[in-house]
Amino acid sequence: MHIMAIRDRVFLDSVPDIIFLKDKKFRYLISNKANNALLHLTNVDVIGHTDFYIMDESTAKACRASDEQVLREKIIVANEEIMDGHILRP
């Protein structure tokens, strides 16, 4: 791993907020420690997969709708979502 990538990874994992980045096919490219903890998965289990692979269908549909809105309107979208019985608020 390149030294810059290691520094970036340490920084992203030190942030308590959920941070992730997806590609145009909605596959995770980056998922920090907080996001992985929320998903109860490791980075290996998240990266390269879509929400439909790692979440229940109703949660994945809500996330996809939010992602599509971001792409369509080019805005920041902060939604309240329910996952594993927990309410996630922006």
Secondary structure, DSSP 8 states (H G I E B T S, - for coil): --HHHHHHHHHHHH-SS--EEE-TTS-EEEE-HHHHHHHT--HHHHTT--HHHHS-HHHHHHHHHHHHHHHHHTS-----EEETTEEE--
